[in-house]
Amino acid sequence: MTGQECFDVWAPAAAAWSAWAKPVLFAQLAARAWTMPAEGDTPAPFDVFWAPSAGRTAIIVDLPGVASVTVGLALAARGYRPVPLYNTSFGDAAVVDAEAIARELLRRTAWLQGISLAKSAPPVFLLDANRMSPAVLPAPGRYDNRWIVFPQDFPSGSYLRANGVSDVLLVHGDKGVQDDLSHVLLRWQQLGVKLSARDVSAPGQTRELRVTPPSLFRRLWYRVIALSGLRRNNAGGFGAVIPIPSSGGHG
């Protein structure tokens, strides 16, 4: 199965939310000699007892690395459509382990293809909570693939409501509600979308979520400042090698 074929399973043309799925990691699959199991491996079990029955709720899973895929697929088994939003790439000496996510997406493609999801299934948007928390610091010669999300990476509140979504549940870990995601959530909140959150890193109940305006909310220069220091990939998304300064001398 090619990277394009894998992407078509995760983002089928007929699904209401496929326009927001990011193709970057799938496009890189052709560059690696990875093989997919003949039969889809069953995802690692994860108890999503807290998830509402698939209906009027959309879910955002903002968990570290492969855990986001695992929880997303557990929700797919409950009738949600997983929408990968990993807008980054991988490379040698990468500071964020996006390659592990790409491998997991590939490994679970056949399983996802084998379950029956309605075209109108509500979305579960998948994010890597480590997108701006690299395992190693960016340095010359390393592949800097840190990334962030913008409101344009998600459907608008009006689109959510027009497609039957009135509530959004954020599933997060110990990082809480990250700043870039606050810019998305607050826009939905202002349009009357009901927000809630659940911290799966600690025992507790799903709680109501009220988002306060983050820094530079709706300011024209927010995008420019947010992108400062990040590296875009020529093929789309984020990721590029940090140049090594030339060592020249003066005679």
C-alpha positions in Angstrom: 0.0 0.0 0.0 1.4 3.4 -1.0 1.5 6.5 1.1 -1.3 7.9 -0.9 -3.4 4.8 -0.5 -2.8 4.9 3.3 -3.8 8.6 3.4 -7.0 7.7 1.5 -7.9 5.2 4.2 -7.3 7.8 7.0 -8.9 10.6 5.0 -11.6 9.1 2.6 -12.9 11.6 0.1 -16.5 11.1 1.2 -15.9 11.8 4.9 -17.0 15.2 6.2 -13.7 15.9 7.9 -11.1 14.7 5.5 -10.3 18.2 4.2 -8.4 18.9 7.5 -6.3 15.7 7.5 -2.6 16.5 7.0 -0.8 14.4 4.3 2.8 15.2 5.2 3.7 12.1 7.1 1.9 9.9 4.6 3.8 11.5 1.7 7.1 10.5 3.4 6.1 6.8 3.7 7.3 6.1 0.1 10.8 7.2 1.1 11.1 4.4 3.7 11.2 0.7 3.1 8.5 0.0 5.6 6.0 -2.8 5.1 2.5 -2.9 6.4 1.2 -6.1 8.0 -0.9 -8.2 5.6 -3.7 -8.0 8.1 -4.2 -4.9 10.2 -2.7 -5.1 13.7 -5.3 -4.6 16.4 -4.4 -1.3 18.2 -3.2 -1.4 21.8 -6.2 -1.4 24.1 -7.2 1.9 25.7 -10.3 2.4 27.8 -12.3 5.3 26.5 -15.3 4.7 28.8 -15.5 8.5 29.2 -16.2 9.2 25.6 -19.8 10.2 24.7 -21.6 8.0 22.2 -20.7 9.1 18.7 -23.2 11.8 17.8 -22.9 15.6 18.4 -19.5 15.6 20.1 -16.2 16.1 18.3 -13.0 15.1 20.2 -9.5 16.5 20.1 -6.8 14.1 21.3 -3.7 16.1 22.3 -1.4 13.4 23.8 2.3 12.7 23.3 3.4 10.8 20.2 2.0 7.4 19.5 -0.4 7.6 22.4 -2.5 10.1 20.4 -2.9 7.4 17.6 -3.7 4.7 20.2 -6.5 6.8 21.8 -7.8 8.0 18.4 -8.2 4.4 17.2 -9.9 3.4 20.4 -12.4 6.1 19.7 -12.7 5.0 16.1 -13.9 1.6 17.5 -16.6 3.7 19.2 -17.7 5.3 15.9 -15.5 8.4 15.7 -13.6 9.3 12.5 -9.9 9.8 13.3 -8.4 12.8 11.5 -4.6 13.0 11.7 -3.4 16.6 12.1 0.3 15.9 12.4 1.5 18.8 10.2 5.2 17.8 10.4 7.8 15.6 8.8 10.6 13.3 10.0 14.3 13.1 9.2 17.7 12.0 10.6 18.4 13.5 14.0 14.9 14.9 14.4 14.1 16.8 17.6 10.5 15.5 17.6 9.9 11.8 17.1 7.4 12.1 14.2 8.8 9.0 12.6 7.2 6.8 15.4 3.8 8.4 14.6 4.2 7.7 10.9 5.1 4.1 11.6 2.0 3.7 13.8 -0.3 5.3 11.2 1.0 2.8 8.6 0.8 -0.1 11.0 -2.9 0.5 11.8 -4.1 1.4 8.3 -5.5 -2.0 7.4 -7.3 -2.3 10.8 -8.9 1.1 10.2 -9.9 0.1 6.7 -11.5 -3.0 8.1 -14.0 -1.2 10.4 -17.2 0.4 9.2 -17.4 4.1 9.9 -20.4 6.3 8.8 -19.6 9.0 6.3 -21.1 11.4 8.8 -19.1 10.0 11.8 -18.0 12.8 14.2 -14.3 13.6 14.1 -11.5 12.8 16.6 -8.7 15.2 15.7 -5.2 13.7 16.5 -2.4 15.9 17.7 1.1 15.2 19.2 1.3 17.0 22.5 5.1 17.1 22.1 5.0 19.2 19.0 6.7 22.1 20.7 8.4 20.0 23.4 11.3 18.3 21.6 13.2 15.5 23.3 16.4 17.2 22.4 17.2 20.9 21.8 17.3 22.1 18.3 21.0 22.7 17.2 22.9 23.0 14.0 22.8 19.8 12.0 19.6 18.5 13.6 16.3 18.2 11.9 14.0 20.8 13.5 10.5 19.5 13.1 8.7 21.3 15.9 5.3 22.5 14.8 2.1 24.3 15.9 -1.5 24.4 15.0 -3.5 27.4 13.8 -7.3 28.0 13.7 -7.1 27.3 10.0 -6.0 23.8 10.7 -9.5 23.0 12.1 -13.0 23.5 10.8 -14.7 26.6 11.9 -17.3 26.6 14.6 -19.9 27.3 12.0 -18.8 24.2 10.0 -18.9 22.1 13.1 -22.5 23.2 13.9 -23.6 22.8 10.3 -22.3 19.2 10.4 -24.2 18.3 13.6 -21.4 19.0 16.2 -22.4 21.1 19.2 -19.8 20.0 21.7 -16.0 19.5 21.7 -14.1 17.4 24.2 -10.4 18.0 24.6 -8.5 14.9 25.8 -5.1 15.9 27.1 -2.2 14.9 29.4 -0.2 16.7 31.9 0.6 19.6 29.5 -3.0 20.8 29.9 -4.5 23.1 27.3 -1.6 24.2 25.1 -1.4 27.9 23.9 -1.7 27.2 20.2 -4.8 25.1 20.7 -6.4 27.8 22.9 -6.6 30.1 19.8 -8.8 27.4 18.2 -10.9 26.5 21.2 -11.7 30.1 22.1 -13.1 30.8 18.6 -15.4 27.8 18.9 -16.4 28.9 22.4 -17.3 32.4 21.1 -19.6 30.8 18.5 -21.5 28.8 21.2 -19.8 25.4 20.9 -19.8 23.8 24.3 -16.2 22.8 25.5 -15.1 20.2 28.0 -11.8 18.5 28.8 -10.5 15.4 30.3 -6.9 14.8 31.7 -6.1 11.1 31.1 -2.8 11.5 33.0 -4.6 11.7 36.3 -7.8 10.3 37.8 -10.8 12.6 37.6 -13.9 13.5 35.8 -14.6 15.2 32.5 -14.8 18.9 33.3 -16.4 22.0 31.7 -13.7 24.0 29.9 -13.8 27.8 29.7 -10.9 29.2 27.6 -9.6 32.7 28.4 -8.0 34.8 25.6 -4.4 33.6 25.0 -1.6 36.0 24.2 -2.1 37.9 20.9 -5.6 36.4 20.3 -6.9 37.6 16.9 -3.9 39.9 16.5 -2.8 40.3 12.9 0.9 39.5 13.7 0.2 36.4 15.9 0.9 34.0 13.0 4.2 35.7 12.2 5.4 35.7 15.8 4.2 32.1 16.4 6.2 30.9 13.4 9.3 32.6 14.5 12.1 30.1 14.9 10.2 27.2 13.3 11.2 25.7 10.0 8.8 24.9 7.1 9.2 21.9 4.8 9.3 22.4 1.1 6.9 19.5 0.7 4.5 21.1 3.2 4.2 21.2 6.9 7.1 21.7 9.2 10.7 20.3 9.3 14.1 21.2 7.9 17.7 20.8 8.9 19.2 23.6 10.9 22.2 24.8 8.9 25.7 24.3 10.3 27.5 27.7 10.3 30.4 27.8 7.9 33.8 28.1 9.5 35.6 30.6 7.5 38.6 32.6 8.5 40.2 35.8 7.4 43.7 35.8 6.2 
